[in-house]
């Protein structure tokens, strides 16, 4: 598990960076192993990250499908039952819960110290009807008297709030749900091994049989669901690897914007980075037969560390590597520098790190951006980037975010190459440049956009027509230039004819507009301005106006028009290149080059800007 065989050098380099980061953070005391609560997917039998948890709002009694069960499970119900008070046959304490099956893990009942209804119960205990345990009635100011009965069953091994309460009162932790979602031996033979939601029905029936059931009512709740498996998330107590996030986050907060800082401060709770999956970067930790865990870049390094700690020879040790892999957000957070060769001081790292801009979606501020800042600053001493550009999120026609888990994505290859759909017209073949240009024309600063297949087809069709327009404009230009044309530097053309002056003026102002809006990351404004220049200014107006001149045969007029044509297409292709790299490269390579042009590709040719062009107002 986690081994890389015949991997490309970049993958091997990145794997080495992940290992190095883990080891360094462990040596700094920022990574540790402990038994704590984690999000657990019983269907995947793995801890999962918060981003993989879909919090569904349940407003009333609702039946939902759960993996592993034929019948749907009822949620949104608050069940109330009674705990009998020790030594007081007629006295009982009512508690309410949406998870009666977890009562096997109850270790106490908590009440507010000032709740007048329960002053007589201070210092007493209640009897668990199934396990026989005596549960203390504890006082805690965090209990909300107006919620439910005002008495709260405390199940610290399966609830984050109860876990903190148990720490304050030194209560035991009892796990009653296994990794596969069945009930553990702690619950008794009558429910042991039973699916947790089937056990719920048996528990409720048993409470009714004992005369302890006190009714149910609809209850609003937030149900955590695994976005990949559809299973209900369980909060389980597991031995895992964690990152001490608070110290790292506080350090990085001094250097980032307010928005990113808010998301970093939300990371102050420690971060579980273990995953029980078959893919990912294997954790570089080894356990010795005595139970000691050691971390090393290699097994040899870990063996040396273990020998020193245990006072044994290295030959005496039996080490077993942790089979778990790392949370993908741990390795992803290293991307800005690991992809450039870190921890080695490569030329790429020295030249390109730190970067200045990250472009991503707002939904990744917490999971990726904040963690890149945290680990980048901690491991390199540098912020990985100084600015974050948040693009829109693509949703489907129903407003749901497109995701592989929901299966509501549109494969870009289907747009590029075309695809047929049942009962629909399908998706026409558009090409990658048309797809990129169409997407860039959306307002990227919006919260989201939800293109339907029809809207997508319309956008792609318009973008494809634009590609054809540019292609045909160049065909016209090549024919007009002829084989003997020797161009001047486009930036040094000073035409004397009004239409030539006008089109170059429009080109100047388009370049000026693009420079201004590129600076503000308004890519949709830039794309629309370039489209406007090509379609209306150049093709519809200028090309039509110069056809009589080119047919006239007047050498002076023709040469002026040829130089203007060349300047326009050369500079307009450069303006378009970031949005349509393939089309523009193909056409630009066919253009004759001036003696000043040394760029091998349009991708590295100088991008037009007002500083490099002659202002029409100052010359004409």
C-alpha positions in Angstrom: 0.0 0.0 0.0 1.3 3.4 -0.9 4.4 2.1 -2.8 5.3 3.7 -6.1 6.6 1.5 -8.8 8.2 2.7 -12.0 6.9 6.2 -11.3 7.9 9.3 -13.3 10.5 11.5 -11.7 8.0 14.2 -10.8 5.8 11.8 -8.9 8.8 10.3 -7.1 10.0 13.8 -6.3 6.6 14.8 -4.9 6.4 11.6 -2.8 9.8 12.4 -1.4 8.5 15.9 -0.5 5.5 14.5 1.3 7.6 12.2 3.3 10.0 15.0 4.2 7.2 17.3 5.2 5.7 14.6 7.5 9.1 13.9 9.1 10.0 17.6 9.7 6.6 18.4 11.2 6.8 15.3 13.4 10.3 16.3 14.6 8.9 19.8 15.4 6.2 18.3 17.5 3.5 19.4 15.1 2.4 15.9 14.1 1.4 13.4 16.7 -0.5 10.1 17.1 -3.4 9.9 19.4 -6.8 8.3 20.0 -9.4 11.0 19.2 -12.7 11.4 17.5 -12.8 11.5 13.7 -15.3 11.5 10.9 -15.7 7.8 9.9 -17.4 6.4 6.9 -18.5 2.9 7.7 -19.1 2.1 4.0 -15.5 3.1 3.1 -14.1 2.0 6.5 -11.9 5.0 6.6 -11.6 8.4 8.3 -12.6 11.1 5.9 -12.0 14.8 5.6 -14.6 17.5 6.3 -14.9 18.3 2.6 -16.2 14.7 2.0 -19.0 15.2 4.6 -22.2 16.5 3.2 -24.4 18.1 5.9 -28.0 17.4 5.0 -30.7 19.5 6.7 -33.5 17.3 7.9 -36.7 19.3 8.7 -39.1 16.5 9.7 -39.5 12.7 9.8 -37.6 11.6 6.7 -36.7 8.1 5.4 -33.4 7.8 3.7 -31.5 4.9 2.0 -28.4 3.8 3.8 -25.8 1.5 2.3 -26.0 -2.1 3.6 -29.8 -1.9 4.4 -32.7 -2.9 2.1 -35.2 -0.7 3.9 -34.9 3.0 4.3 -34.0 4.4 7.8 -36.2 7.0 9.6 -34.4 10.3 10.6 -35.6 13.5 12.1 -37.2 12.0 15.2 -36.4 12.9 18.8 -37.0 9.9 21.1 -37.4 10.4 24.8 -36.8 7.7 27.5 -36.3 7.5 31.2 -33.3 6.6 33.3 -34.3 5.4 36.8 -32.5 7.1 39.7 -30.4 4.8 41.9 -32.2 4.0 45.1 -35.3 5.9 44.2 -37.8 3.5 42.5 -40.4 6.3 41.8 -37.8 8.8 40.6 -36.7 9.0 37.0 -34.7 11.4 34.7 -36.0 11.9 31.2 -33.5 12.3 28.3 -34.1 12.9 24.6 -32.0 11.7 21.7 -32.0 11.2 17.9 -29.6 8.3 18.3 -31.1 5.9 20.9 -28.8 3.1 19.7 -25.8 5.0 21.1 -27.2 4.8 24.7 -24.9 1.8 25.3 -22.1 4.3 25.3 -23.7 6.7 27.8 -21.4 7.4 30.7 -23.3 10.2 32.5 -26.3 12.5 32.3 -25.6 16.2 32.4 -27.8 19.0 33.7 -27.3 22.7 34.1 -26.3 23.5 37.7 -29.0 26.2 38.0 -31.8 24.2 36.5 -34.4 24.3 39.3 -36.2 21.1 38.0 -33.2 18.9 38.9 -31.7 20.4 42.1 -32.9 17.4 44.0 -30.8 15.1 41.7 -27.4 16.7 42.3 -24.9 14.1 43.3 -27.1 11.2 42.5 -26.7 8.4 39.8 -29.0 6.7 37.3 -29.1 3.1 36.3 -28.5 2.0 32.8 -31.4 -0.4 31.9 -29.3 -2.7 29.6 -25.7 -2.7 30.9 -26.4 -2.2 34.6 -23.8 0.6 34.9 -24.5 3.5 37.3 -24.2 6.8 35.5 -23.4 9.9 37.5 -25.6 13.0 37.1 -23.2 15.8 36.5 -23.6 19.6 36.5 -22.2 21.5 33.6 -23.0 25.2 32.6 -22.7 24.2 28.9 -26.0 22.3 29.1 -28.9 24.3 27.6 -32.0 23.8 29.9 -34.5 24.8 27.2 -33.3 22.0 24.8 -35.3 18.8 25.0 -35.8 17.8 28.6 -32.8 19.8 29.8 -31.0 16.6 30.7 -28.4 15.4 28.2 -27.2 11.8 27.8 -23.4 12.0 27.6 -21.9 9.7 24.9 -18.3 11.0 24.6 -17.0 8.3 22.2 -19.5 9.3 19.5 -20.1 13.0 19.9 -17.7 16.0 19.8 -19.6 18.0 22.3 -19.9 15.1 24.7 -16.2 14.3 24.2 -15.2 17.8 25.5 -17.7 17.5 28.4 -16.2 14.1 29.3 -12.7 15.7 29.4 -13.9 18.4 31.8 -15.4 15.8 34.1 -12.9 13.0 33.7 -15.4 10.5 32.3 -14.6 7.2 30.6 -15.0 6.7 26.8 -16.9 3.7 25.6 -17.1 2.9 21.9 -20.3 1.0 20.9 -20.2 1.2 17.1 -17.5 -0.7 15.2 -15.7 0.4 12.0 -18.1 -1.5 9.8 -21.2 0.2 11.4 -22.3 -2.7 13.6 -22.7 -2.7 17.4 -19.7 -3.8 19.5 -19.5 -6.3 22.3 -19.9 -3.5 24.8 -23.6 -3.5 23.9 -24.4 -7.0 24.9 -25.0 -10.2 22.9 -28.6 -9.3 22.0 -27.4 -6.5 19.6 -23.7 -7.2 19.1 -22.9 -7.4 15.4 -26.2 -5.9 14.4 -26.3 -2.9 12.0 -26.5 0.2 14.0 -29.8 1.4 12.5 -31.4 -2.1 13.0 -30.1 -2.0 16.6 -32.0 1.3 17.0 -35.4 -0.4 16.5 -34.4 -3.2 18.9 -33.4 -0.6 21.5 -36.6 1.3 21.2 -38.6 -2.0 21.5 -36.7 -3.0 24.6 -37.2 0.4 26.2 -40.9 0.1 25.6 -40.9 -3.4 27.1 -39.2 -2.1 30.2 -41.7 0.7 30.5 -39.0 3.4 30.0 -40.1 4.8 26.6 -41.7 8.2 26.9 -42.6 9.1 23.3 -41.2 10.8 20.1 -41.7 14.0 18.1 -40.4 15.5 14.9 -37.0 17.1 15.2 -34.9 19.3 12.9 -31.3 18.1 12.6 -28.2 18.2 10.4 -27.3 14.7 9.2 -23.7 14.2 8.2 -23.4 12.0 5.1 -20.4 10.7 3.2 -20.4 12.4 -0.2 -18.7 9.4 -1.8 -20.6 6.5 -0.4 -23.9 8.0 0.8 -23.5 6.4 4.2 -24.3 8.3 7.4 -21.1 9.5 9.0 -20.2 8.1 12.5 -18.1 10.0 15.0 -15.7 7.3 16.2 -12.8 7.2 18.6 -9.7 6.1 16.5 -5.9 6.0 16.8 -4.9 8.4 14.0 -2.2 10.9 13.1 -3.0 14.6 13.7 -1.5 17.9 12.9 -1.4 20.6 15.7 -3.0 23.2 13.5 -3.3 26.1 16.0 0.4 27.0 16.2 0.9 26.8 12.4 -2.3 28.7 11.7 -1.5 31.5 14.1 1.9 31.9 12.6 0.6 32.2 9.1 -2.3 34.6 10.0 0.1 37.5 10.3 0.8 37.5 6.6 -2.5 36.9 4.8 -5.7 38.7 3.9 -8.6 38.9 6.2 -10.6 36.4 4.1 -7.9 33.7 4.2 -7.2 34.5 7.9 -10.8 33.7 8.8 -10.5 30.3 7.1 -7.1 29.7 8.8 -8.5 30.5 12.2 -11.2 27.9 11.6 -8.4 25.3 11.4 -7.5 25.8 15.1 -8.7 22.3 16.0 -6.2 19.6 15.3 -6.4 18.0 11.8 -6.7 14.3 11.3 -4.4 13.3 8.4 -4.8 9.5 8.5 -6.8 7.6 5.8 -7.5 3.9 5.6 -7.5 3.8 1.8 -5.7 1.8 -0.9 -4.4 4.9 -2.7 -2.4 7.9 -1.5 1.0 8.7 0.1 1.8 6.0 2.7 2.5 7.4 6.1 6.3 7.2 6.9 5.7 5.8 10.4 6.7 2.4 11.8 5.5 0.5 14.9 7.9 -1.6 16.9 6.6 -4.9 18.4 6.5 -3.2 21.9 4.0 -0.6 20.5 6.5 2.3 20.0 5.8 4.5 17.0 8.8 6.0 15.2 8.9 8.2 12.1 11.6 8.1 9.4 12.3 9.1 5.8 13.3 5.4 5.3 12.9 2.2 7.3 16.6 2.4 8.1 16.2 5.8 9.6 13.2 4.7 11.6 15.1 1.6 12.8 18.0 3.8 14.1 15.6 6.0 16.0 13.7 3.1 17.6 17.0 1.5 18.6 18.1 4.7 20.4 14.7 5.1 22.1 14.4 1.5 23.3 18.1 0.8 24.0 18.2 -2.2 21.7 20.3 -3.1 18.8 18.8 -2.5 15.3 18.9 -6.2 14.6 16.6 -6.9 17.5 13.8 -4.7 16.3 10.7 -5.8 14.4 9.2 -2.8 12.6 5.9 -2.7 10.7 5.1 0.3 8.5 1.7 2.0 9.1 -0.6 0.8 6.3 -2.6 4.1 6.4 -2.1 6.8 3.8 -2.3 10.6 4.2 -5.2 12.8 3.7 -5.1 14.2 0.1 -5.2 17.7 1.5 -1.9 17.2 3.4 0.0 16.4 0.2 -2.0 18.9 -1.8 -1.0 21.7 0.6 2.6 21.1 -0.4 2.0 21.6 -4.1 3.3 25.2 -4.5 6.8 24.1 -3.6 6.8 20.3 -3.7 6.0 20.4 -7.5 9.2 22.5 -8.0 11.5 20.0 -6.3 11.4 20.9 -2.6 13.1 19.8 -0.3 16.0 20.1 -2.8 17.1 23.6 -3.8 16.3 23.1 -7.5 16.6 25.8 -10.1 12.8 25.7 -10.5 12.3 26.2 -6.8 14.6 29.2 -6.7 13.1 30.8 -9.8 9.4 30.2 -9.3 8.8 30.0 -5.5 7.2 31.8 -3.9 4.6 32.6 -6.6 2.4 35.6 -6.6 -1.1 34.4 -7.6 -3.3 31.3 -6.9 -6.5 30.8 -8.8 -9.1 28.5 -7.3 -12.7 28.2 -6.1 -14.1 29.8 -3.0 -15.1 26.3 -1.7 -11.4 25.4 -1.3 -10.4 28.4 0.9 -10.7 26.2 4.0 -9.5 22.9 2.7 -6.6 23.9 0.4 -5.7 27.6 0.4 -5.4 28.0 4.2 -3.4 24.8 4.5 -1.1 25.8 1.7 -0.4 29.0 3.5 0.0 27.1 6.8 2.5 24.5 5.6 4.2 26.7 3.1 5.1 29.2 5.8 6.0 26.4 8.3 8.2 24.4 6.0 9.8 27.0 3.7 9.5 30.2 5.7 7.8 31.8 2.7 4.1 32.4 1.8 3.5 30.3 -1.3 1.6 33.1 -3.0 0.6 36.7 -2.2 -2.8 36.8 -3.9 -5.8 34.5 -4.3 -8.2 34.8 -7.3 -11.5 33.0 -6.7 -13.3 31.9 -9.8 -17.0 31.0 -10.0 -18.2 27.5 -9.1 -19.9 25.5 -11.8 -23.3 24.1 -10.8 -25.7 21.9 -12.7 -29.1 23.1 -14.0 -30.6 22.3 -10.6 -28.1 24.5 -8.7 -26.0 21.6 -7.3 -22.3 21.9 -7.4 -20.8 19.6 -10.1 -19.0 16.7 -8.5 -17.8 13.2 -9.4 -19.7 11.8 -6.5 -23.1 13.1 -7.7 -22.3 12.2 -11.2 -23.7 15.5 -12.5 -20.5 16.7 -14.2 -20.0 17.5 -17.9 -16.8 15.9 -19.1 -14.7 18.5 -20.9 -13.7 15.9 -23.4 -17.4 15.5 -24.4 -17.5 19.2 -25.2 -14.2 19.1 -27.0 -14.9 16.1 -29.1 -18.7 16.1 -29.0 -21.1 13.6 -27.4 -24.6 12.1 -28.0 -27.2 12.1 -25.2 -30.4 10.1 -25.0 -33.6 12.2 -25.5 -31.4 15.3 -26.1 -29.7 16.8 -29.1 -26.3 16.1 -27.6 -23.2 18.2 -27.4 -21.6 19.4 -30.6 -17.9 19.1 -31.1 -16.3 22.4 -30.2 -12.6 21.9 -29.5 -10.6 22.9 -26.4 -10.0 26.5 -27.5 -13.7 27.1 -27.9 -14.5 25.5 -24.5 -11.8 27.6 -22.7 -13.0 30.8 -24.4 -16.7 30.1 -23.6 -15.9 29.5 -20.0 -13.7 32.6 -19.7 -16.5 34.8 -21.0 -18.6 34.0 -17.9 -18.2 36.5 -15.0 -15.6 34.7 -12.9 -16.3 36.9 -9.9 -19.8 35.5 -9.4 -20.7 33.0 -6.8 -21.7 30.3 -9.3 -23.1 29.6 -12.7 -25.3 26.7 -13.7 -25.2 26.0 -17.4 -27.7 23.6 -18.8 -26.8 21.4 -21.8 -28.8 23.8 -24.0 -26.9 26.8 -22.6 -23.6 25.0 -22.9 -24.4 24.1 -26.5 -25.2 27.8 -27.3 -22.1 29.0 -25.6 -19.9 26.4 -27.4 -21.6 27.2 -30.7 -20.9 30.9 -30.3 -17.3 30.1 -29.4 -16.9 27.8 -32.3 -18.3 30.4 -34.7 -15.8 32.9 -33.3 -12.9 30.4 -34.0 -14.1 30.1 -37.6 -14.3 33.9 -37.8 -10.7 34.3 -36.7 -9.6 31.5 -39.1 -11.3 33.0 -42.1 -10.0 36.5 -41.2 -6.5 35.0 -41.4 -7.2 33.3 -44.7 -8.2 36.6 -46.1 -5.1 38.3 -44.6 -2.7 35.6 -46.0 -4.2 36.1 -49.5 -4.0 39.9 -49.2 -0.4 39.8 -48.1 0.8 37.4 -50.8 4.2 35.6 -50.8 6.4 38.6 -51.3 5.2 40.7 -48.4 8.0 41.9 -46.0 6.4 43.2 -42.8 7.6 46.0 -40.7 7.5 45.8 -36.9 3.8 46.0 -36.1 4.5 48.5 -33.4 6.1 50.9 -35.8 3.3 51.2 -38.4 2.1 54.7 -39.0 -0.7 54.6 -41.6 -2.0 57.6 -43.4 -5.4 56.4 -44.5 -8.5 56.9 -42.2 -9.7 53.3 -42.0 -6.2 52.1 -41.3 -5.8 54.7 -38.6 -9.3 53.8 -37.2 -8.6 50.0 -36.9 -5.2 50.5 -35.3 -6.8 53.0 -32.9 -9.4 50.4 -32.0 -6.6 47.8 -31.5 -4.7 50.3 -29.2 -7.8 50.9 -27.1 -8.6 47.1 -26.9 -5.0 46.4 -25.7 -5.4 49.2 -23.2 -8.7 47.8 -22.0 -7.3 44.3 -21.7 -4.3 45.4 -19.7 -6.5 47.3 -17.3 -8.9 44.4 -16.8 -6.2 41.7 -16.7 -4.8 43.7 -13.8 -8.1 43.3 -12.0 -8.5 39.7 -13.0 -11.7 40.4 -15.0 -11.0 37.7 -17.5 -14.6 37.8 -18.9 -14.2 41.5 -19.7 -11.0 40.9 -21.5 -12.4 37.9 -23.5 -15.5 39.9 -24.5 -13.4 42.9 -25.5 -11.1 40.7 -27.7 -14.2 39.1 -29.3 -15.7 42.5 -30.0 -12.6 43.7 -31.7 -12.2 40.6 -33.9 -15.9 40.3 -34.9 -17.1 43.8 -35.2 -14.1 46.1 -35.6 -11.8 43.9 -37.7 -14.0 41.4 -39.6 -17.3 43.2 -40.1 -16.0 46.7 -40.5 -12.3 47.0 -41.5 -12.0 43.9 -43.8 -15.1 44.9 -45.7 -13.8 48.5 -46.1 -10.4 47.5 -47.5 -11.5 45.0 -50.2 -11.9 47.7 -52.8 -8.4 49.1 -51.9 -6.8 45.7 -52.3 -8.5 45.2 -55.7 -7.5 48.7 -56.9 -3.9 47.7 -57.5 -2.6 51.0 -56.2 0.8 50.0 -54.8 0.9 52.8 -52.1 -2.6 52.1 -50.9 -2.2 48.3 -51.0 1.1 48.4 -49.1 -0.4 50.6 -46.4 -3.3 48.2 -46.1 -1.1 45.2 -46.0 1.0 46.6 -43.2 -2.1 47.5 -41.3 -3.6 44.0 -41.8 -0.4 42.4 -40.7 -0.2 44.6 -37.6 -3.8 43.9 -36.6 -3.7 40.1 -37.0 -0.3 39.8 -35.3 -1.2 41.8 -32.3 -4.8 40.6 -32.1 -3.6 37.0 -32.2 -1.3 37.8 -29.3 -4.2 39.3 -27.4 -6.3 36.2 -28.0 -3.5 33.7 -27.2 -4.1 33.2 -23.5 -7.7 32.1 -24.2 -7.1 30.2 -27.5 -3.5 28.9 -27.4 -3.9 26.2 -30.1 -5.7 28.2 -32.8 -3.5 31.3 -32.3 -0.3 29.3 -32.3 -1.2 27.6 -35.6 -2.1 30.9 -37.3 0.7 33.0 -35.8 3.3 30.5 -37.0 2.1 31.0 -40.6 2.6 34.7 -40.4 5.7 36.2 -41.9 8.0 37.5 -39.2 9.8 40.8 -38.9 13.6 40.8 -38.3 12.8 42.0 -34.7 10.7 38.9 -33.9 12.8 36.2 -32.2 10.1 34.4 -30.2 9.7 30.7 -31.2 6.1 30.7 -30.1 3.2 33.1 -29.6 3.0 31.8 -26.0 6.3 33.6 -25.2 6.0 36.5 -27.6 5.5 39.9 -26.0 1.9 40.5 -25.0 0.5 43.8 -26.5 0.1 46.6 -24.0 -0.3 50.4 -24.4 3.3 51.0 -23.4 4.5 49.0 -26.5 2.0 50.5 -29.0 1.9 54.0 -30.5 -1.0 56.0 -29.2 -3.3 57.1 -32.0 -4.1 60.4 -30.3 -0.4 61.4 -30.2 0.5 60.4 -33.8 -2.6 60.7 -36.0 
